[in-house]
Amino acid sequence: MRRLHPWAVLALSTLLTACYAMDSATSSCQHNPAYCTAVVGEETVVPTVRGGAEIASLNAIRQLLAPDTRARVERELVECAEWADTEVNRLRFGGNKPSRQQCQELLYVDPCGEKVTRAMQLGTEKHLLALQCTQEKLGALIPGRFSLEPRYRYDKQQGGRRLIPEHEARALLRRGCGEELRGTLRPDVVIHSGNPLEVQAVYDFKFPCPLNNEPSWKTYTEGPYKGSIQGDVYAESLESEAALIAPNWGVRQRVFP
């Protein structure tokens, strides 16, 4: 896959931050779907999962990655986070790191009523670059064994999870039905057996601003997971280890099911 030029990513981020998200920096058009529909359809932003939405079999035989391969996957993810952080800082600040004051600067209030800070804008831009880098790196290392931003619906009572095809999510957003996607989970990177429902590891990129802020899982403030920690929800619902990837920090805060 050919990466977008960083300046193209910065332009796209302006649209993405217009409806800044609850789930991740690049998955948030739920408050005002009509405003963001054009963005959701762009395959140049981030490749997403295609395919059916079957219930995963608990008895599925998983082809686990070898420990050395798993370690290399994590090294590649950290390198992508570091590269994205450096590249955006180079374009935005001439290579300097943003100060705490710059991070907290309020840029605007978007059409969805969300206050967008510089930290949020930078996070969106860095996510885009990190995900494109991940597509290249893991596409060469473990082709067919990973997905970027797959969307899952988890039934806590029944204990099952369903993969929502991207075309289905797009159709809901185009009809203005973004509310139906509330409560779905959309991690940044999922390692799997070749079937996205047979999850083996989950990773989320975090880009603290300023950089010396320790990365952490967010706590849901609304919806079905209100009061829960994001990493715990990922580990329980996807029955897999979850971890954060952040520049300067590496792999952090592993959570186990």
N, C-alpha and C positions, 0 to 999 in steps of 0.2 A: 504493500500500500504506500502511495506517495503522501507524505505529510503535507498539510497545509502550510503555507508560509506563515510565520508567526504573526505578521501584520494582518493577514486574513483572519487568523484566530481572534485577534483583538477586536476586529470589526464584528465578528460573530458574537463575541462576548457581550457587546452592547445590547444585542437583541436578547440574549439569554438572561442577562441580569435584569431585563425589564420585568420579568416575573420570577423573582428570586425564590428558590425552593425551600421546602421543608425537608425533602428526602436527600438531595445532594445539589451541588452547584449547577448541575446540568440537567436536572429532571423536574423543573418547576414551572409548569404552566397551568397549574390546577386552579389557582385563584381566578384567573381570567384566561381561559383556554383560547378564546377567539383571537386574543392579542398575540399569542405565541404559536399559533398553529403552523405558520410558515416555517418556524424554526424546527419544530418537531419532525417535519418531513424531510429535512436536509440530511442525506446520507453522508455528505462530506464532513459533517461535524464529528460524529463518532459512530462507527459501525455497531450495530446492535443485533441481538439474537433473532433469528427467524425460526419458524417451525411451529409444531403443535403445542397444545397446552394440556398435556396428559398429566394425571396424577402419578407421582413417582412411586415405583414399587419399593417397598421396604426391603425386599429380598434381592434387589438388584446386585449383581456382582460388580464391584467397583475396581477398576484398574488403577491402583494407587500409583502416584508418581514416586519414583525412586528418591530417597532422601537427598542425594546430591543434586538431582534435577529440581526438587522443591527448593533447595537452598539457592540454586541459580536463578529460579523464577523470582525469588524475593530480592536477590541482588539486582536483577534487571528492573524490577519495580522501583527500587530505591534510586537507581540511576536515572530512571525516567522522571521521578519526582524532583531529583536534584537538577536535572537538565531543564525541566519546565520552570522551576523556580528561578534559576539563573537567567534563562532566556527572557522571561517576562520582566524581571528586574532590569535587565539590560535595555529592553525596549522602553520601559516606563520611567526608569530612574537613572539611565546611563550606566548601569551596572551596580549602583548602590542599592542597599537594602532599605526598604521603607521604615521610617521611624514609627514609634507608637502613635504619635500625633497624626501622622499621615494615614496610618491604618484606620484610625477612628474617624477620619474625616467623612462627613455625610456628603455624598455626591448628589443625590436626588431622591425624590419619592416617586416610585414607578406607578404606572397606571393601575396596578393591582393594590396600591396603597402600602406597599412595602418600602421601608427606608433602606436605601442601598448605600452602604459605606464603601470606602476604597478597599478595605479588607475583603469584602464580599466580591467586588469586581475583580480584584487580583486573584482570588480563589477560583472564580469561574474561568478566567483566562488560563491559569496554571493547570486546572483540571483538563481543559481541552487539549492542551499540549501533552500532558502526561498520558492521557488516554490514547492519543495518536501514537506516541512513542511506544506505549504498551502493545498496541496492535502490531507494530513492526517487530518488536523484540520477541514477544511470545508467539507471534505468527511463525517465526523462524524456529523457535525453541520447542514449542509444544502445539503444533497446528491441530486445530479441532478439539483441543482440550481446555479451552477457556472461552469466556463470554464477557463482553464489556457492557455494563449497565443493563443486564437482563432484569426484567420486571416480574416479581413473584407476588402471588396472593396467598397468604397463609391462613388456614382455618385452624385456630388454636383449639377449638372444641373437638374437631374431628382429627386433628393432628396431621392433616394433609396440606400439601402446597401445590400450587398450580402456576405454570409459566404462562404469562400473558404475552402473546405474540405482539411484536411492535406494530404491525398493521392494525391490530385490534385497538391498541392504545391510541394510535393516531386517529382512527375512525371516531373514537369516543371524544377526543379533543376537538376534532373538526365539527362534531355535532354539538359542541358546548357541554359535553357530559364529563368534564374533568373530575367532577365530584365522585364519580364512580371509581376513580383510580385512587381515591384516598385510602390509606391503610395498606397500599401495596408497598413492597420493598424493592429498592433498586440499588444494590451495591455497585461499586465501581468495577471491580474485577472479581469474577468467579472462576475458580479452577474446578474442572469436573471430569468425569470419565469419558466424555464425548457426548453425553446427554446432560443438558443444563440442569435437569432435575436431580441428578446424582452428584451432588456438590461435595467437593473435597477440601476446599479452602475459599475463604472470602476475604477480600482486601478493600479498604477504602482509603483513597488519598485524602490527606489533610494538609493544608498549607497555612500554618499559623502566621499571624501578622500582628506584631512583629515576630521574627523568626525564633526569638528566644522564648516565646510562649510555648509551653509544653502542649503537644497535640493531645486531644482527648475525644472520646466518643461523645456525641451530643445526647442530651436527654430530651425525649419527645415531650412537647408541651400541649399537644392536642391529638385527637384521633384515638384509634383503638389501642395504641401503645403509650398513651399519655402517662408520664411519670417513669417510663422504662428507659434504660440506657440502650442506645443504638446497637452496640456490640453484642449485648446480651440477647437482644431481639434477633439479630442475624444468626447467632450461634444456635439459639433454640429453634427458630423457624426453619433454618436451612440445615440443621443437624450437622454443623461443621465448625471447625475453628475459624475465628474471625480475627483480623488484625488491622492496625492502622499502618499506613506508609506515609512518611513525612520527610521532607528535606531537612538535613542536619540532625535528624533524630533516628532515621532508619525505620525498622519494624518495631512497632510499639503496641502496648496494651493488648496482648493476645487474650482472647476469650474463648473458652472451650464449652462445648454443649454439655 
